[in-house]
Structures are given as C-alpha cells and as structure tokens.
Amino acid sequence: SSMITIQEKYRGKGLEVISINTDGEYRKSEQAIRDFIASYEEKQGTKVNFPVLYDESNWLALAMNVNFLPTIVTVDRNGKVHNIYRRFGEENESEILQGIEAIVKELLAAGECAAKGTQ
C-alpha cells in the first residue's frame, strides 16, 4: 500500500499517517474493519504500520466535505490543513505513490521553512 510505504519512508522526518475508516455509513462494524486489515496483512505479507480509526457516524468526512474515497489530507503540526489529494485516476500503485509523496514532500518542506523562520 502507498500509505505503508509513505509511513516507512517519512516517519523519521516527523510524518505520521493516520487512516480514518468511514465504513460506518455502510453499517460495517469495527470488527469487520479489523478482519479486513488482518486479511490484507496476510495476503500482502506486510503490516499496516499506522493507526486505522473507525468513524462510525462519518462525521469527519461530512465536516470536511469529503465525498470521494480515498481522500488524503495533509495536516501540519499546528492542525492546519495543508493539502488535499483526491486524484485517484492513476493506473497503477507507483502513480498513486508519486502523487501522495508529492504532497507529503510539500508539507514537510513547508514545515522545515516554518521551523527555520522561527529560529
């Protein structure tokens, strides 16, 4: 998964990936999500290396006007939304990874500039 790769690559630079599952609107239970993750990990031979939160009421997606899944939102250290990535028409995993990595690099560069500006 692109998000597993991004977490591995940028964790040391302060990035934390958090996934929010909105399957609550389809009345799937938290256990169904846990079972899906376990099945994914077994099939892929890898571990999901970030927390997956369960939004039973879909309130976060509604609050952020997210109507296309998956949507990637980058948030800086102050809680400000930096960028939103909704372009998932890519043909393969490498294109998706490149798109997500571009917004992550942008966020990290902005964070580094902000940190330099306060010294």
Backbone as CSV, one residue per row, in Angstrom:
resi,resn,N_x,N_y,N_z,CA_x,CA_y,CA_z,C_x,C_y,C_z
1,SER,0.826,-1.195,0.000,0.000,0.000,0.000,0.864,1.249,0.000
2,SER,0.413,2.255,-0.701,1.140,3.521,-0.766,1.329,4.145,0.602
3,MET,0.312,4.064,1.448,0.393,4.703,2.755,1.409,4.004,3.658
4,ILE,1.533,2.684,3.549,2.542,1.951,4.318,3.931,2.410,3.886
5,THR,4.147,2.526,2.583,5.423,2.971,2.038,5.750,4.387,2.494
6,ILE,4.779,5.286,2.412,4.984,6.679,2.829,5.333,6.738,4.315
7,GLN,4.626,5.971,5.142,4.902,5.968,6.585,6.325,5.492,6.855
8,GLU,6.732,4.408,6.200,8.083,3.885,6.389,9.134,4.910,5.990
9,LYS,8.915,5.560,4.861,9.919,6.463,4.296,10.062,7.769,5.067
10,TYR,8.955,8.297,5.587,8.990,9.646,6.153,8.746,9.714,7.663
11,ARG,8.577,8.599,8.323,8.341,8.621,9.778,9.457,9.357,10.504
12,GLY,10.681,9.110,10.120,11.829,9.750,10.765,11.883,11.255,10.568
13,LYS,11.103,11.766,9.634,11.063,13.208,9.375,9.861,13.867,10.034
14,GLY,9.173,13.126,10.878,8.065,13.704,11.630,6.687,13.424,11.055
15,LEU,6.595,12.665,9.967,5.296,12.363,9.374,4.606,11.245,10.140
16,GLU,3.333,11.392,10.380,2.530,10.325,10.976,1.299,10.106,10.101
17,VAL,1.133,8.908,9.593,-0.038,8.550,8.802,-1.116,8.067,9.765
18,ILE,-2.319,8.568,9.576,-3.484,8.102,10.324,-4.585,7.856,9.304
19,SER,-5.161,6.677,9.330,-6.253,6.356,8.425,-7.572,6.441,9.188
20,ILE,-8.564,7.029,8.550,-9.892,7.105,9.160,-10.848,6.342,8.258
21,ASN,-11.390,5.264,8.781,-12.290,4.427,8.018,-13.717,4.929,8.201
22,THR,-14.389,5.188,7.097,-15.748,5.738,7.141,-16.808,4.704,6.793
23,ASP,-16.477,3.437,6.961,-17.441,2.390,6.624,-18.634,2.358,7.564
24,GLY,-18.647,3.207,8.588,-19.786,3.271,9.491,-21.080,3.568,8.760
25,GLU,-20.989,4.362,7.689,-22.210,4.684,6.943,-22.793,3.459,6.257
26,TYR,-21.962,2.427,6.053,-22.446,1.185,5.453,-22.770,0.151,6.516
27,ARG,-22.720,0.574,7.786,-23.044,-0.260,8.941,-22.107,-1.450,9.108
28,LYS,-20.850,-1.251,8.695,-19.849,-2.278,8.980,-19.318,-2.029,10.377
29,SER,-19.022,-3.073,11.079,-18.563,-2.936,12.457,-17.051,-2.731,12.513
30,GLU,-16.597,-2.301,13.688,-15.148,-2.180,13.901,-14.471,-3.528,13.694
31,GLN,-15.110,-4.601,14.108,-14.522,-5.927,13.937,-14.363,-6.272,12.461
32,ALA,-15.319,-5.871,11.633,-15.208,-6.123,10.191,-13.984,-5.408,9.626
33,ILE,-13.703,-4.208,10.126,-12.538,-3.454,9.675,-11.259,-4.152,10.144
34,ARG,-11.239,-4.596,11.408,-10.074,-5.324,11.929,-9.822,-6.595,11.102
35,ASP,-10.897,-7.300,10.775,-10.774,-8.527,9.977,-10.221,-8.211,8.585
36,PHE,-10.675,-7.113,7.987,-10.190,-6.707,6.667,-8.695,-6.407,6.725
37,ILE,-8.264,-5.676,7.758,-6.839,-5.338,7.896,-6.008,-6.600,8.086
38,ALA,-6.473,-7.506,8.928,-5.749,-8.766,9.148,-5.628,-9.556,7.851
39,SER,-6.714,-9.611,7.088,-6.703,-10.321,5.812,-5.739,-9.655,4.830
40,TYR,-5.767,-8.324,4.785,-4.862,-7.570,3.906,-3.408,-7.860,4.272
41,GLU,-3.096,-7.799,5.572,-1.726,-8.033,6.025,-1.254,-9.437,5.658
42,GLU,-2.147,-10.411,5.812,-1.792,-11.795,5.480,-1.542,-11.955,3.984
43,LYS,-2.418,-11.394,3.164,-2.276,-11.527,1.710,-1.053,-10.783,1.186
44,GLN,-0.784,-9.595,1.751,0.322,-8.769,1.267,1.657,-9.119,1.923
45,GLY,1.602,-9.843,3.028,2.826,-10.186,3.737,3.480,-8.979,4.377
46,THR,2.670,-8.026,4.803,3.184,-6.806,5.427,2.249,-6.382,6.543
47,LYS,2.709,-5.487,7.369,1.889,-4.968,8.464,1.453,-3.549,8.156
48,VAL,0.231,-3.209,8.502,-0.227,-1.825,8.434,0.470,-1.110,9.587
49,ASN,1.303,-0.128,9.259,2.184,0.494,10.231,1.679,1.860,10.724
50,PHE,0.373,2.030,10.681,-0.235,3.277,11.148,-1.609,2.951,11.729
51,PRO,-2.116,3.823,12.610,-3.431,3.550,13.196,-4.554,3.716,12.180
52,VAL,-5.573,2.880,12.303,-6.779,2.980,11.487,-7.929,3.257,12.453
53,LEU,-8.456,4.464,12.392,-9.554,4.871,13.266,-10.881,4.599,12.576
54,TYR,-11.900,4.344,13.360,-13.220,3.994,12.823,-14.190,5.144,13.076
55,ASP,-14.678,5.758,12.009,-15.621,6.872,12.092,-17.031,6.327,11.843
56,GLU,-17.642,5.848,12.900,-18.941,5.183,12.780,-20.023,6.084,12.203
57,SER,-19.985,7.359,12.555,-21.023,8.292,12.104,-20.643,9.056,10.848
58,ASN,-19.415,8.834,10.351,-18.950,9.518,9.147,-18.863,11.027,9.359
59,TRP,-18.706,11.466,10.612,-18.750,12.907,10.904,-17.564,13.660,10.338
60,LEU,-16.374,13.051,10.326,-15.199,13.766,9.828,-15.299,14.020,8.323
61,ALA,-15.709,13.006,7.589,-15.875,13.170,6.141,-16.930,14.233,5.841
62,LEU,-18.008,14.251,6.599,-19.051,15.261,6.404,-18.527,16.656,6.751
63,ALA,-17.793,16.758,7.852,-17.266,18.058,8.284,-16.272,18.626,7.276
64,MET,-15.517,17.744,6.617,-14.508,18.187,5.652,-15.017,18.152,4.217
65,ASN,-16.300,17.842,4.044,-16.907,17.771,2.719,-16.178,16.777,1.805
66,VAL,-15.808,15.630,2.385,-15.153,14.576,1.616,-16.244,13.705,1.012
67,ASN,-16.286,13.666,-0.310,-17.295,12.846,-0.971,-16.671,11.872,-1.967
68,PHE,-15.355,11.757,-1.925,-14.647,10.836,-2.805,-13.625,10.083,-1.969
69,LEU,-13.676,8.758,-2.003,-12.741,7.958,-1.219,-11.882,7.119,-2.147
70,PRO,-10.621,6.960,-1.839,-9.951,7.569,-0.697,-9.573,9.020,-0.962
71,THR,-9.510,9.806,0.083,-9.023,11.183,0.053,-7.887,11.277,1.056
72,ILE,-6.791,11.887,0.646,-5.636,12.061,1.528,-5.579,13.532,1.917
73,VAL,-5.508,13.791,3.214,-5.431,15.166,3.720,-4.122,15.296,4.480
74,THR,-3.314,16.300,4.128,-2.101,16.549,4.905,-2.388,17.711,5.849
75,VAL,-1.990,17.512,7.106,-2.234,18.487,8.162,-0.892,18.805,8.801
76,ASP,-0.608,20.106,8.991,0.680,20.450,9.583,0.655,20.300,11.097
77,ARG,1.755,20.606,11.737,1.893,20.400,13.178,0.942,21.260,13.993
78,ASN,0.441,22.339,13.389,-0.486,23.232,14.085,-1.944,22.863,13.851
79,GLY,-2.189,21.771,13.110,-3.553,21.332,12.843,-4.181,21.994,11.635
80,LYS,-3.409,22.744,10.872,-3.925,23.412,9.668,-3.855,22.460,8.479
81,VAL,-4.970,22.341,7.743,-4.990,21.514,6.543,-4.074,22.154,5.514
82,HIS,-3.124,21.367,5.045,-2.132,21.878,4.102,-2.529,21.584,2.656
83,ASN,-2.968,20.351,2.396,-3.312,19.962,1.030,-4.267,18.773,1.077
84,ILE,-5.039,18.631,0.019,-5.984,17.518,-0.096,-5.725,16.836,-1.431
85,TYR,-5.594,15.519,-1.392,-5.291,14.743,-2.585,-6.471,13.843,-2.911
86,ARG,-7.099,14.120,-4.051,-8.274,13.338,-4.463,-8.083,12.694,-5.830
87,ARG,-6.923,12.804,-6.401,-6.701,12.344,-7.773,-6.323,10.870,-7.797
88,PHE,-7.316,10.006,-7.837,-7.043,8.572,-7.820,-7.432,7.912,-9.132
89,GLY,-7.226,8.613,-10.253,-7.483,8.016,-11.554,-6.245,7.329,-12.102
90,GLU,-5.182,7.269,-11.287,-3.935,6.686,-11.747,-4.121,5.206,-12.078
91,GLU,-3.283,4.760,-12.982,-3.381,3.387,-13.476,-2.742,2.363,-12.543
92,ASN,-1.715,2.774,-11.799,-1.003,1.780,-11.001,-0.528,2.354,-9.675
93,GLU,-0.035,1.473,-8.834,0.395,1.838,-7.482,1.507,2.883,-7.496
94,SER,2.436,2.805,-8.457,3.552,3.756,-8.470,3.062,5.170,-8.755
95,GLU,2.052,5.320,-9.603,1.495,6.653,-9.868,0.798,7.212,-8.633
96,ILE,0.070,6.369,-7.928,-0.600,6.797,-6.698,0.454,7.216,-5.674
97,LEU,1.497,6.410,-5.528,2.562,6.710,-4.580,3.240,8.036,-4.917
98,GLN,3.500,8.278,-6.181,4.132,9.537,-6.599,3.254,10.734,-6.248
99,GLY,1.949,10.619,-6.479,1.032,11.710,-6.167,0.978,12.009,-4.679
100,ILE,0.876,10.957,-3.870,0.819,11.144,-2.424,2.153,11.679,-1.918
101,GLU,3.238,11.131,-2.437,4.565,11.563,-1.990,4.804,13.037,-2.310
102,ALA,4.274,13.515,-3.420,4.439,14.924,-3.782,3.821,15.843,-2.734
103,ILE,2.613,15.511,-2.242,2.003,16.392,-1.243,2.674,16.238,0.123
104,VAL,3.206,15.054,0.410,3.933,14.855,1.667,5.212,15.689,1.653
105,LYS,5.949,15.645,0.548,7.183,16.435,0.436,6.878,17.926,0.558
106,GLU,5.774,18.353,-0.047,5.359,19.753,0.028,5.089,20.152,1.481
107,LEU,4.387,19.297,2.204,4.091,19.571,3.609,5.365,19.621,4.438
108,LEU,6.253,18.653,4.234,7.492,18.620,5.004,8.359,19.831,4.691
109,ALA,8.405,20.248,3.425,9.189,21.428,3.043,8.602,22.674,3.718
110,ALA,7.297,22.789,3.757,6.648,23.935,4.402,6.944,23.932,5.901
111,GLY,6.951,22.748,6.500,7.254,22.636,7.924,8.674,23.029,8.223
112,GLU,9.607,22.635,7.327,11.017,22.980,7.521,11.204,24.490,7.388
113,CYS,10.506,25.096,6.431,10.612,26.555,6.255,10.069,27.263,7.487
114,ALA,8.948,26.794,8.006,8.347,27.410,9.193,9.291,27.296,10.381
115,ALA,9.916,26.127,10.516,10.835,25.928,11.654,12.040,26.846,11.522
116,LYS,12.559,27.002,10.304,13.714,27.871,10.082,13.357,29.328,10.367
117,GLY,12.124,29.681,10.018,11.683,31.067,10.201,11.544,31.467,11.669
118,THR,11.389,30.504,12.560,11.185,30.822,13.970,12.488,30.809,14.767
119,GLN,13.573,30.414,14.133,14.852,30.332,14.870,15.517,31.682,14.980
